[in-house]
Amino acid sequence: MLDFDVWMRLIDARSVTVQRHIAAQNIDSAKADAKALETHYALMEEYFVKAGNADDAVKQSADGRALAAAIPVALDKQDFAGAAQSALTLARACNDCHDTYKPFN
């Protein structure tokens, strides 16, 4: 549970910084943030799979991982609008999940 709380906080922070890096067209930093987001969403997906009875959280985690993975692809194409949309959608989805699954409420 403690690891999960740490991951959520890291995702929250990276969701903000990736948007800033994309807006500034700082590609390397945006890609690093996206990779970290992808890694943490994969960890959360595994956590929810093991926890069971959280199919919606498994799906949200997988969707978040896919959105994070889409950011570097868009940046490689110089598609800053696409990368920004993925990052914004990711941030909104992260907030939606908090109401149900945020530990230590």
Secondary structure, 3 states (H helix, E strand, C coil): CHHHHHHHHHHHHHHHHHHHHHHCCCHHHHHHHHHHHHHHHHHHHHHHHHHCCCHHHHHHHHHHHHHHHHHHHHHHCCCHHHHHHHHHHHHHHHHHHHHHHCCCC
